[in-house]
Amino acid sequence: MLKVHRISSVEWNPSAVVALATSADSSQVAAARADGSLEIWLVSPGSVGWHRQLTIHGDPNSRVSSLVWCRSGPRGGPLGRLLSSSIDGSVSEWDLFDLRQKVLDSIGISIWQIAAEPFNDLLLDVKQEIKSYENGHANPSLTSGVNEGENSESEDEDNDKNAVEILDHNDAKNTRLALACDDGCVRIYGVSDAEKLTYIRTLPRVSGRTLSVTWSSDATRIYSGSSDGFIRCWDVKLAHEIYRITVGLGGLRSGSDLCIWSLLALRCGTIVSGDSSGSVQFWDDKFGTLLQAHSYHKGDVNALSAAPSHNRVFSAGSDGQVILYKLSSESVGSRDRKFVPEVIKKWIYVGYVRAHTHDVRALTIAVPISHEDLPPDEKVKRSRGPEKPLDFSYHKWAHLGVPMLISAGDDTKLFAYSVKEFTKFSPHDICPAPQRMPMQLVLKTVFNQTPLLLIQAAHSLDIYCVRLKNGMVSDTSPGPSGGLASTDLVARVKCKASRKIICSTISSSGTSFAYSDHVKPNLFELKRNKSGKSLWNVNKRQLPKELPFAHYMVFSSDSSRLLLAGHDRRIYVVDVGSAELVHAFTPCRKDGGESLPPSEPPITKMFTSTDGQWLAAINCFGDVYIFNLETLRQHWFISRLDGASVTAGGFTPQNSNILIICTSSNQVYALDVEAKQLGEWSMRHTFSLPRRYQEFPGEVIGLSFQPSSSSSSVIVYSPRAMCMIDFGMPVDRDDDTDVPNGQGLTRKLHSNGALKRKLHGLESKLNGRRNFDFCAFRDPVLFVEHLSKSSLLVIDKPWLQVVDTFDAQPVHRHIFGT
């Protein structure tokens, strides 16, 4: 019997999302958080969960105010160059190849927002190239409301077929940036392939702070919004004001206290503004006259975004709402057939969705690029029931090339919505466990075989001793279990306040652990005292000074070597006993490349075999490098499997030559590293996995092997569910009688007592020994690992307890009858 032990007492403090931006090809979303980190998410409708491709740890003391993804020269590439502005007045570039933040310029004045001029090649034919327009501005139980106006087809997506005429502003090849500055100015810079921005000009200073900025579709005008309640239209070439709009005339409030937080310029000749009164207003861009005004927000409007067709506009604010407005046509005039009725276009309110519990800070539009769903002739059988799982609606609208809206805010969550059917389908929770803390469990330590748990926080490392409690079923546990597990703090190591821990690891013996910040790696020795006040003692060890800081680190299976993936794209092997550098690998794609300078992307994951012979290193894009630690040579290179990134992996205890890899496309590969080929299991089953696994609920974040040389099974888990795969059992193609979705199954577990008793959680599922069987989690899971052959440790945290730790207060929602 497999017993499950739970720990729910860990501290988990994710940071708010302050800005969003979409890549030039609309396939990836960048999310900047308040702690200075930046995440890159892949839009993947082929699975229920998205994939966080990489995380860049930026300056924790510099708060990002705005993000923009623009293309400029050969350095931009298909994704473009990702730039950010900060409240401290700096403009930075986020290097997705070197995984670092580089400051391009600093003007010494707070920057509230940046906007890149639109690209002519993206606007010449919007049918072929979909370009999302968002402001990316960051201003320091699901409910939805629907208006019948959304069903109006007067202005359908046929607008995408219309070509857009663009005027060339000049022959410059560099992208221009407009900066909304705290001193009331709009500064214009050029983005070239150099490491610095090129100053162009500054528009005249206005009263108040300039809080928002956007370009016209032809890049000849700039619109700015300020804290004095005015929208100003500027001629970019002449640098003078054309007209100004008094926003308070159409909203709920006027005067100097009205702040224009968001601006949007549409191709149809409409300017959209969102302000601190909660008003969203539509203006004519030629004369600055008011077209429509809507005041459905109950707080500041922080962000605006438009569908690629520019006939739908979304707004989000401090009330937690995301609201849709749609362009509609009405015929006005005489009924006489001699006269053609006049067609008047209006922006109408359609409805709202409130998925966030706190302020919504940013919106953006993304377009999926991964594989499509099954063809119509290949139908999947689903279990019938009185209520369909909530999250299954995601598969009905998330398809290849179909735009989706992304929102994020103070509750640290990211949600995806259908652009075309916004109020029809529920939003999809992209990351149920945002900023999950790295953890590692070592079992048979030298300290009386006591398991030790390493938990990495932003500025500290905690090592716990794990103790099991025998008990009955807890009312909050996912099912019958071995009871709750307790932890005793053994040691806590803090880094300097100005630094942030990037990666960490602990040896299998428990005697050594290490971490790296942005400056250097650090090695420590853990000892247990036989006497004295303190039972445990931590000593710092010296490492070679030439070691760079690391993106990832791991100990060899015998704890004798520390392996570091340096930021210089080399892998360093350090002898733990002597603290000397043994070897440095240079990952390469072809034989003989180790003598050349590093040219491969940085390594972000590493796994070692149990016999100590093999090291598998994986870069941020999913390429795999196999190294022989005995001969100290690279053994094999594997290009991206199925063109996807690697989400989890590890060597099997049963056979140290077999490497198991899970990818973002929800595929599982068994690689025979010694033979340099796919393993026998993968040759037979990899491309015929059950459909229920390909729809894995949530992004796979880890693997757990049974600590037995005779076991052939592995547990694959995400924050929402886990799946048992036995490589010695046959693979059932699919009967799909089980609901594979974690959120839907969790809802059933909560609402249906009979089903709760029938399924009864983790143990009954895992002991059923059905291959590729799923079990859903009730609360977001951070870590899963085997304690022994017959017991499993699950670390989770009720989300409401996480929400209680936020500095910001949840949005108040009136409950009927109270």
C-alpha positions in Angstrom: 0.0 0.0 0.0 1.2 3.5 -0.9 0.6 5.9 1.9 0.5 9.6 1.3 1.9 12.1 3.8 1.1 15.8 3.5 2.8 19.0 4.5 0.8 22.3 4.3 2.7 24.5 6.6 5.4 25.8 4.3 5.6 29.6 3.6 4.7 30.5 0.1 4.7 34.2 -0.9 4.3 34.8 -4.7 4.7 38.3 -6.0 2.2 40.4 -7.9 2.3 40.7 -11.7 2.8 44.3 -12.6 3.1 44.2 -16.4 2.5 42.0 -19.4 3.7 42.0 -23.0 3.4 39.7 -26.1 6.2 38.8 -28.4 6.3 40.1 -32.0 4.9 36.9 -33.3 2.2 36.8 -30.6 3.2 33.3 -29.4 4.8 34.1 -26.1 3.8 36.2 -23.1 6.2 38.0 -20.7 5.1 38.7 -17.2 7.0 41.0 -14.9 6.6 40.6 -11.2 7.0 43.0 -8.3 10.0 41.2 -6.9 12.0 42.0 -10.0 11.7 38.6 -11.8 10.4 38.1 -15.3 8.6 35.0 -16.7 8.2 33.9 -20.3 5.1 31.8 -20.9 4.4 29.7 -24.0 0.8 29.8 -25.4 -0.1 26.2 -25.7 -3.7 25.2 -26.2 -2.8 21.6 -26.8 -2.8 21.0 -23.1 -4.8 22.4 -20.2 -1.8 24.0 -18.7 0.6 26.6 -20.1 4.4 26.2 -20.0 6.7 28.7 -18.2 9.7 28.4 -20.5 12.1 30.4 -18.4 12.5 32.8 -15.5 15.0 35.7 -15.4 15.8 37.1 -12.0 16.2 40.9 -12.4 17.0 43.6 -9.9 14.7 43.1 -6.9 15.1 46.8 -6.0 13.9 48.1 -9.3 10.1 47.9 -9.8 9.0 47.4 -13.4 6.3 49.9 -14.5 5.8 48.8 -18.1 6.8 46.1 -20.6 7.0 46.2 -24.4 8.2 43.6 -26.9 9.5 45.3 -30.0 11.6 44.3 -33.1 14.7 46.1 -34.1 17.4 44.9 -36.5 18.9 41.5 -36.6 19.2 41.2 -32.8 15.4 41.2 -32.4 14.8 37.9 -34.1 11.3 36.5 -34.6 10.3 37.2 -31.0 11.7 40.7 -30.9 13.5 42.5 -28.1 11.9 42.7 -24.7 12.2 46.1 -22.9 11.0 47.4 -19.6 10.8 50.7 -17.8 11.1 51.2 -14.1 10.0 53.7 -11.5 13.6 54.4 -10.8 13.9 55.9 -14.3 15.8 53.1 -16.1 15.0 51.3 -19.3 16.2 47.7 -19.4 16.5 44.9 -22.0 15.7 41.3 -20.9 18.2 39.0 -22.7 16.4 35.7 -23.4 19.6 34.0 -24.5 21.8 35.0 -21.6 18.9 35.1 -19.0 19.8 38.5 -17.6 18.6 42.0 -17.3 20.7 44.7 -19.0 20.1 48.4 -18.3 20.2 50.3 -21.6 19.7 53.8 -20.2 18.6 55.7 -17.1 17.1 59.2 -17.3 16.9 59.8 -13.6 13.1 60.5 -13.7 10.4 57.9 -12.9 9.0 56.3 -16.1 5.3 55.3 -15.8 4.9 53.7 -19.2 6.7 53.0 -22.5 5.2 52.4 -25.9 6.8 51.2 -29.1 5.7 52.5 -32.5 3.7 50.1 -34.5 5.5 48.1 -37.3 4.6 48.8 -40.8 5.1 45.3 -42.0 2.8 44.0 -39.3 0.1 46.5 -40.2 0.1 46.2 -44.0 -2.1 43.1 -43.9 -3.7 42.3 -40.6 -5.2 39.1 -42.2 -1.7 37.5 -42.4 0.0 39.1 -39.5 -1.8 39.4 -36.2 -0.5 42.2 -34.0 -1.7 42.7 -30.5 -2.0 46.2 -29.0 -1.7 46.7 -25.3 -0.4 49.3 -23.0 1.3 46.9 -20.6 0.8 49.6 -17.9 1.4 48.8 -14.3 -0.3 51.2 -11.8 1.0 51.1 -8.3 -15.4 32.7 -6.9 -15.9 33.8 -10.4 -18.6 36.3 -11.4 -19.7 37.4 -14.9 -22.2 39.7 -16.3 -23.5 39.6 -19.9 -25.2 42.1 -22.2 -27.0 40.8 -25.2 -24.9 43.1 -27.4 -22.2 40.5 -27.6 -24.4 38.3 -29.9 -24.6 41.1 -32.4 -22.8 40.2 -35.6 -22.9 43.6 -37.1 -19.2 44.0 -36.8 -17.8 40.5 -37.1 -14.2 39.3 -37.4 -14.4 40.0 -41.1 -12.6 43.3 -40.2 -9.5 41.2 -40.2 -9.7 40.9 -43.9 -9.4 44.6 -44.5 -6.0 45.9 -45.5 -4.7 48.9 -43.6 -3.0 51.7 -45.4 0.1 52.9 -43.5 2.1 56.0 -44.0 5.8 55.7 -43.7 7.0 58.1 -41.0 10.6 58.1 -42.2 13.3 55.7 -43.6 14.7 54.9 -40.1 15.1 51.2 -39.5 15.2 51.5 -35.7 12.1 51.3 -33.5 11.2 54.4 -31.6 10.1 54.3 -28.0 7.9 56.9 -26.3 8.5 57.3 -22.5 5.8 58.7 -20.3 7.8 60.5 -17.5 7.0 61.7 -14.1 8.1 65.3 -14.9 5.3 65.8 -17.4 7.4 65.1 -20.5 7.2 62.5 -23.2 10.7 61.5 -24.3 11.4 59.7 -27.6 14.3 57.3 -28.0 15.4 55.0 -30.8 16.1 51.3 -30.2 19.1 50.2 -32.2 21.4 47.1 -32.1 23.7 49.0 -29.8 23.7 48.4 -26.1 22.3 51.9 -25.5 19.1 53.8 -26.5 19.5 56.7 -28.9 17.9 60.0 -27.8 15.7 61.6 -30.4 13.7 64.4 -28.8 11.5 65.5 -25.8 8.0 66.7 -26.2 7.0 69.9 -24.3 6.4 69.5 -20.6 2.9 69.7 -19.3 1.4 70.2 -15.9 1.2 67.1 -13.8 2.7 63.7 -14.4 2.6 62.0 -17.8 1.2 58.5 -16.8 0.3 56.9 -20.2 1.4 57.0 -23.8 0.6 55.3 -27.1 1.3 55.8 -30.8 -1.2 56.2 -33.7 -1.4 53.4 -36.1 0.6 55.3 -38.7 3.2 56.4 -36.1 2.9 60.1 -37.0 1.1 61.0 -33.7 1.6 60.3 -30.0 -1.2 60.4 -27.5 -0.3 61.0 -23.8 -2.4 61.0 -20.7 -1.5 62.9 -17.5 -2.5 63.4 -13.9 -4.2 66.8 -14.8 -7.1 65.0 -16.5 -6.0 65.8 -20.1 -5.2 63.6 -23.2 -2.9 65.4 -25.5 -2.3 64.6 -29.2 1.3 65.4 -30.4 2.8 65.7 -33.9 5.8 63.5 -33.7 7.8 65.2 -36.5 7.1 68.8 -35.4 7.0 68.0 -31.7 4.1 70.3 -31.0 0.6 69.7 -29.4 -2.2 69.4 -32.0 -5.1 69.3 -29.5 -6.0 68.3 -26.0 -9.0 66.5 -24.5 -10.6 67.2 -21.2 -11.4 63.7 -20.0 -13.5 64.7 -17.0 -16.3 66.0 -19.3 -17.5 62.5 -20.2 -16.6 60.6 -17.0 -17.6 60.6 -13.4 -15.0 63.1 -12.1 -13.1 66.1 -13.3 -10.3 68.3 -12.1 -6.7 68.0 -11.4 -7.2 64.7 -9.4 -8.2 62.7 -12.5 -5.4 60.4 -13.7 -5.3 58.9 -17.2 -3.8 55.5 -16.5 -4.4 53.8 -19.9 -4.6 54.9 -23.5 -5.2 52.9 -26.7 -5.2 54.1 -30.4 -7.3 52.0 -32.7 -6.9 51.7 -36.5 -10.5 52.8 -37.0 -9.6 56.3 -35.8 -10.7 55.9 -32.2 -8.8 56.7 -29.0 -9.7 54.8 -25.8 -8.9 56.1 -22.4 -9.1 54.6 -18.9 -8.9 56.8 -15.9 -9.0 56.9 -12.1 -12.7 57.5 -12.0 -13.4 54.1 -13.4 -14.5 55.5 -16.8 -13.6 54.0 -20.1 -14.2 56.6 -22.9 -14.0 56.5 -26.7 -12.8 59.6 -28.6 -12.6 60.6 -32.2 -8.9 61.0 -33.1 -9.3 63.7 -35.7 -11.1 66.3 -33.5 -10.9 64.8 -30.0 -14.6 64.7 -29.6 -16.3 62.2 -27.2 -18.0 59.2 -28.9 -19.1 57.1 -25.9 -18.4 56.9 -22.2 -18.8 53.9 -19.9 -18.4 53.9 -16.2 -18.9 50.2 -15.2 -15.6 49.9 -13.2 -15.8 50.7 -9.5 -12.2 51.8 -9.3 -9.2 52.9 -11.3 -9.0 51.5 -14.9 -5.4 50.2 -15.0 -5.1 48.6 -18.4 -6.7 48.5 -21.9 -6.2 46.0 -24.7 -7.7 45.5 -28.2 -8.5 42.4 -30.2 -6.4 42.0 -33.4 -9.4 43.1 -35.4 -9.7 46.3 -33.3 -13.5 45.9 -33.0 -13.3 44.7 -29.4 -11.7 46.5 -26.5 -11.0 45.1 -23.0 -10.5 47.1 -19.8 -9.3 46.0 -16.4 -9.2 47.8 -13.1 -8.7 47.9 -9.4 -12.2 46.3 -8.8 -10.9 43.0 -10.2 -13.2 43.2 -13.3 -12.2 42.6 -16.9 -14.9 44.2 -19.2 -15.5 43.8 -22.9 -16.8 46.6 -25.2 -17.7 45.9 -28.8 -18.1 48.1 -31.9 -21.7 47.9 -33.1 -23.5 49.4 -36.1 -26.9 51.1 -36.0 -28.9 52.4 -39.0 -30.4 55.8 -38.5 -32.5 57.8 -41.0 -35.7 58.0 -43.0 -37.6 54.9 -43.9 -38.0 56.3 -47.4 -36.4 53.9 -49.9 -35.0 56.9 -51.8 -32.7 57.7 -49.0 -30.0 55.4 -47.8 -30.1 55.3 -43.9 -27.0 56.5 -42.1 -24.9 53.9 -40.3 -23.7 54.9 -36.9 -21.1 52.9 -35.1 -21.1 52.8 -31.4 -19.0 51.1 -28.7 -21.4 49.2 -26.5 -20.8 47.5 -23.2 -21.0 43.7 -23.5 -20.2 42.1 -20.2 -17.6 41.5 -17.5 -15.8 38.6 -15.9 -14.2 38.7 -12.5 -11.7 35.9 -12.0 -9.2 37.9 -10.0 -9.5 38.5 -6.3 -7.4 41.6 -6.3 -6.5 44.5 -8.6 -5.9 43.7 -12.3 -2.8 45.4 -13.4 -2.2 44.4 -17.0 -3.8 43.0 -20.1 -2.4 41.6 -23.4 -3.4 39.5 -26.4 -1.7 36.3 -27.4 -2.2 33.8 -30.2 -1.5 30.0 -29.8 1.0 28.4 -32.1 1.2 24.8 -30.8 -0.5 21.8 -32.4 -4.2 21.8 -32.9 -6.7 19.5 -31.2 -7.9 16.2 -32.7 -9.4 16.3 -36.1 -13.2 16.1 -36.2 -13.3 12.4 -37.3 -11.3 11.4 -34.2 -13.7 11.9 -31.3 -12.8 11.3 -27.7 -15.3 9.6 -25.4 -16.2 11.6 -22.3 -18.0 10.5 -19.2 -21.5 11.9 -18.9 -22.6 13.7 -15.8 -25.0 16.3 -14.5 -22.3 19.0 -14.6 -19.5 19.4 -17.1 -16.1 20.2 -15.6 -15.5 23.9 -15.6 -12.1 23.8 -17.2 -13.1 21.7 -20.2 -14.4 24.9 -21.8 -10.8 25.8 -22.4 -10.5 23.2 -25.2 -13.6 24.7 -26.9 -12.0 28.0 -27.6 -8.2 27.6 -27.2 -7.2 26.7 -30.8 -4.4 27.4 -33.2 -4.4 31.0 -34.4 -7.4 32.0 -32.3 -6.6 35.1 -30.1 -6.9 34.9 -26.4 -6.8 37.7 -23.7 -4.4 37.4 -20.8 -4.9 39.3 -17.5 -2.7 39.5 -14.4 -2.6 41.5 -11.2 -2.0 41.7 -7.5 -3.3 38.2 -6.8 -0.2 36.8 -8.6 -2.4 34.9 -11.0 -2.6 34.9 -14.8 -5.9 34.1 -16.6 -6.7 33.4 -20.2 -10.0 34.3 -21.9 -11.6 33.7 -25.2 -11.5 37.0 -27.2 -14.4 36.2 -29.5 -16.6 34.5 -26.9 -15.4 36.4 -23.8 -18.5 35.9 -21.6 -19.5 32.5 -22.9 -16.5 30.5 -21.5 -14.9 30.6 -18.1 -11.3 32.0 -17.9 -8.5 29.5 -17.7 -6.1 29.7 -14.7 -2.7 29.6 -16.4 -0.6 29.1 -13.3 -2.4 27.6 -10.3 0.9 27.7 -8.3 2.7 31.0 -9.2 6.3 31.2 -8.3 6.5 27.8 -6.9 9.5 27.4 -4.5 12.3 25.0 -5.6 12.4 22.0 -3.2 14.6 18.9 -2.9 14.2 15.9 -0.6 17.1 13.6 0.3 16.2 10.3 2.0 19.0 8.1 3.5 21.2 10.8 5.0 24.1 10.1 7.2 22.1 11.5 10.1 20.4 8.3 11.2 18.8 7.9 7.7 16.6 10.9 8.5 15.0 12.6 5.4 16.0 16.2 4.9 14.0 18.7 2.9 15.6 21.8 1.3 13.3 24.7 0.5 14.6 27.7 -1.5 13.1 31.1 -0.8 14.0 34.4 -2.4 16.6 35.4 0.2 17.1 32.3 2.3 17.5 28.5 2.3 15.7 26.4 4.9 16.6 22.8 5.7 14.0 20.7 7.5 14.0 17.3 9.1 10.9 15.4 7.9 9.1 13.3 10.5 6.0 11.2 9.8 2.9 11.1 11.9 0.6 8.2 11.9 -3.0 9.3 11.9 -6.5 8.9 10.5 -7.8 10.7 7.5 -7.8 14.5 7.8 -10.8 16.4 6.6 -8.6 18.6 4.4 -6.5 15.8 3.0 -7.0 14.6 -0.6 -7.9 11.1 0.5 -6.9 8.3 2.9 -3.3 8.8 3.8 -0.6 8.1 6.3 -1.4 11.4 8.0 0.2 14.8 8.1 4.0 15.0 8.2 5.8 17.4 10.4 9.0 19.3 9.8 11.6 20.6 12.2 13.9 23.4 11.1 17.5 22.2 11.0 19.3 25.2 9.5 18.5 28.5 7.8 21.1 30.3 5.6 20.3 33.9 4.4 22.0 35.7 1.5 22.7 39.4 1.5 19.5 41.6 1.4 20.5 43.2 -1.9 20.8 39.8 -3.6 18.4 37.0 -4.6 18.9 33.3 -4.6 18.7 31.8 -8.1 19.3 28.1 -7.5 20.2 25.6 -4.8 20.9 21.9 -4.1 21.6 19.5 -1.3 23.7 16.3 -1.5 22.2 12.9 -1.1 24.2 12.3 2.1 22.8 15.6 3.6 26.2 16.8 4.6 26.6 19.5 1.9 24.3 22.1 0.4 24.9 25.0 -1.9 23.2 28.0 -3.5 24.0 30.7 -6.0 22.9 34.3 -6.2 23.7 36.9 -8.9 27.2 37.3 -7.7 28.7 33.9 -6.9 28.0 30.3 -5.8 28.3 29.3 -2.1 29.0 25.9 -0.6 28.1 24.9 3.0 28.7 21.9 5.2 26.0 20.6 7.6 27.0 18.8 10.8 25.1 17.4 13.7 26.6 18.2 17.2 26.7 15.5 19.8 26.4 18.0 22.6 25.8 21.7 23.1 22.8 24.1 22.9 22.5 23.8 19.1 22.0 20.3 17.6 23.1 21.4 14.1 26.0 23.4 12.9 26.6 25.0 9.4 30.1 25.9 8.1 30.8 27.8 4.9 33.3 26.2 2.5 35.4 28.2 0.1 34.9 27.6 -3.7 37.3 28.5 -6.5 37.2 32.2 -7.1 36.9 31.8 -10.9 33.5 30.2 -10.7 30.7 32.4 -12.1 27.2 32.5 -10.6 25.1 29.6 -11.6 21.6 29.1 -13.2 21.4 25.6 -11.9 23.4 23.3 -9.6 23.3 19.6 -8.5 25.5 17.2 -6.6 26.6 13.8 -8.0 24.9 10.8 -6.6 27.8 10.0 -4.2 27.9 13.6 -2.9 31.6 13.9 -3.9 31.1 16.5 -6.7 29.2 19.7 -7.2 28.1 20.5 -10.7 27.3 24.1 -11.6 25.7 25.5 -14.8 27.4 28.8 -15.0 25.9 32.0 -16.5 28.8 31.9 -18.9 27.2 28.8 -20.5 29.8 26.3 -19.2 29.2 23.5 -16.7 31.8 23.3 -13.9 32.7 20.2 -11.9 34.0 20.9 -8.4 35.4 18.4 -6.0 33.5 18.8 -2.7 36.3 17.5 -0.5 39.1 19.6 -1.8 36.9 22.5 -3.1 39.0 22.5 -6.3 37.8 22.8 -9.9 38.0 19.4 -11.6 36.7 20.1 -15.1 34.6 22.6 -17.1 32.3 21.3 -19.9 31.4 23.4 -22.9 28.0 22.2 -24.2 28.0 21.8 -28.0 26.0 20.3 -30.8 28.8 18.6 -32.7 31.8 16.6 -31.8 34.9 18.6 -31.2 33.0 21.7 -30.1 34.2 21.6 -26.5 37.4 23.5 -27.4 35.4 26.4 -28.9 33.9 29.3 -26.9 30.5 28.7 -25.5 27.7 29.4 -28.0 24.8 27.3 -26.7 21.9 28.7 -24.7 22.3 28.6 -20.9 21.6 25.4 -19.0 18.6 25.6 -16.7 18.1 22.0 -15.6 20.5 19.1 -14.8 20.0 15.5 -13.7 22.6 12.9 -12.6 22.3 9.1 -12.8 22.3 7.0 -9.6 25.5 5.3 -10.6 27.3 8.6 -11.0 28.3 8.1 -14.6 25.9 10.4 -16.5 24.9 14.1 -16.4 22.0 15.3 -18.4 22.0 19.1 -18.9 19.0 20.9 -20.5 19.0 24.4 -21.9 16.2 26.9 -21.6 14.8 25.9 -25.0 14.7 22.2 -24.5 18.0 20.9 -26.1 19.6 18.0 -24.1 23.3 17.4 -23.6 24.6 14.2 -22.1 28.0 14.1 -20.4 30.1 11.2 -19.1 31.3 12.1 -15.7 33.9 9.2 -15.7 35.6 10.3 -18.9 34.7 14.0 -18.5 33.6 14.3 -22.1 30.3 15.1 -23.8 28.6 11.9 -24.9 25.5 12.9 -26.9 23.4 15.9 -28.0 19.6 15.7 -28.5 17.8 18.5 -30.2 14.4 19.7 -29.0 12.1 16.7 -28.7 9.0 17.3 -30.7 10.1 20.9 -30.9 9.0 21.4 -27.2 10.7 22.5 -24.0 11.6 20.1 -21.2 9.5 20.5 -18.1 10.9 17.7 -15.9 13.2 14.7 -16.1 15.4 12.2 -14.3 17.3 9.0 -14.5 15.5 5.8 -13.4 16.8 3.9 -10.3 16.2 0.7 -12.2 18.5 1.5 -15.0 21.0 4.3 -14.8 21.3 4.5 -18.6 17.6 5.4 -19.0 16.7 9.1 -18.9 13.0 10.0 -18.6 12.0 13.4 -20.2 8.6 15.2 -20.0 8.0 18.0 -22.5 5.7 21.0 -22.7 3.7 19.2 -25.4 2.8 16.6 -22.8 4.9 13.8 -24.2 7.1 11.4 -22.3 10.4 10.1 -23.7 12.6 7.3 -22.4 16.1 7.8 -23.8 18.9 5.2 -23.7 21.8 7.6 -23.2 24.5 4.9 -23.5 23.2 3.6 -26.8 22.4 7.2 -28.0 18.8 6.4 -29.1 15.2 6.3 -27.9 14.6 3.5 -25.4 12.6 0.5 -26.3 9.5 1.9 -24.4 9.6 5.2 -26.4 10.0 3.4 -29.7 6.7 1.6 -29.0 4.6 4.1 -27.0 5.8 7.7 -27.1 3.7 8.7 -30.1 0.6 6.8 -28.9 0.2 8.0 -25.4 -3.4 8.1 -24.0 -5.3 11.2 -24.8 -6.0 11.8 -21.2 -2.2 12.2 -20.6 -1.8 14.6 -23.5 -4.5 16.7 -21.7 -2.5 16.7 -18.5 -4.2 19.2 -16.1 -1.6 21.8 -15.5 2.0 22.1 -16.5 4.2 19.1 -15.5 6.7 20.4 -12.9 8.4 17.2 -11.6 8.9 13.5 -11.5 9.2 11.1 -8.5 10.8 7.7 -8.8 10.3 4.9 -6.3 13.6 4.5 -4.4 14.0 0.9 -5.5 16.1 -0.7 -8.1 13.3 -3.1 -8.9 10.6 -0.4 -9.6 9.7 0.6 -13.1 7.2 3.3 -12.3 7.3 7.0 -12.0 4.9 9.7 -10.7 4.5 12.7 -13.0 2.9 15.7 -11.3 1.7 19.2 -11.9 0.2 21.7 -9.3 -3.3 20.2 -10.1 -2.8 16.5 -10.5 -0.4 13.6 -10.7 -0.2 10.6 -12.9 1.3 7.1 -12.3 3.2 5.7 -15.3 4.6 2.2 -15.1 7.1 1.5 -17.9 6.6 -2.3 -17.3 2.9 -2.2 -17.9 1.1 -2.0 -21.3 -0.2 1.4 -22.4 -3.9 1.6 -22.8 -4.6 3.7 -25.9 -7.7 5.3 -24.4 -11.0 4.6 -22.9 -11.1 8.1 -21.4 -13.8 7.3 -18.9 -12.1 9.4 -16.3 -12.1 13.1 -16.2 -8.5 14.1 -16.8 -8.9 17.7 -15.7 -7.7 18.6 -12.3 -10.0 21.5 -11.7 -13.1 19.8 -12.9 -12.4 16.7 -10.9 -11.6 18.8 -7.8 -15.0 20.4 -8.1 -16.7 17.0 -8.2 -14.7 15.9 -5.2 -16.0 18.9 -3.3 -19.6 18.9 -4.4 -20.4 15.2 -4.6 -20.0 13.4 -1.3 -20.7 10.0 -2.9 -18.0 10.5 -5.5 -15.6 11.7 -2.8 -16.1 8.5 -1.0 -15.9 6.4 -4.1 -12.7 7.9 -5.5 -11.3 8.7 -2.0 -8.2 10.4 -3.1 -4.6 9.5 -3.8 -4.2 6.1 -2.2 -7.0 4.3 -3.9 -6.0 5.8 -7.2 -2.3 5.0 -7.0 -2.9 1.5 -5.6 -5.2 0.7 -8.4 -2.2 0.1 -10.6 -3.9 1.3 -13.8 -1.3 2.7 -16.1 -1.5 6.4 -16.8 -4.1 6.9 -14.0 -4.7 10.4 -12.7 -5.5 11.7 -9.3 -6.5 15.4 -8.8 -5.3 17.6 -6.0 -7.7 19.8 -4.0 -5.1 22.5 -3.2 -2.1 23.7 -5.4 0.7 21.2 -5.0 4.3 22.5 -4.8 6.3 19.3 -4.5 5.8 15.5 -4.6 8.5 12.9 -3.8 8.7 9.3 -2.6 9.7 8.9 1.1 10.0 5.1 0.6 8.7 2.4 -1.7 5.4 2.5 0.2 5.0 6.2 1.1 4.8 9.5 -0.7 5.3 13.1 0.5 3.0 15.8 -0.9 3.6 19.4 -0.1 0.6 21.6 -0.9 -1.0 24.9 0.3 -4.6 26.0 0.4 -4.8 29.0 -1.9 -6.9 31.0 0.5 -4.0 30.8 3.0 -1.7 32.2 0.4 -4.1 35.1 -0.4 -4.1 36.0 3.3 -0.4 36.7 3.2 -0.7 39.4 0.4 -0.1 43.0 1.4 -3.0 44.2 -0.8 -6.5 43.6 0.3 -8.9 41.6 -1.8 -11.5 43.4 -3.8 -14.7 43.7 -1.8 -17.7 41.8 -3.2 -21.1 42.5 -1.9 -22.9 39.2 -1.0 -26.7 39.3 -1.5 -28.5 39.4 1.9 -25.6 40.8 3.9 
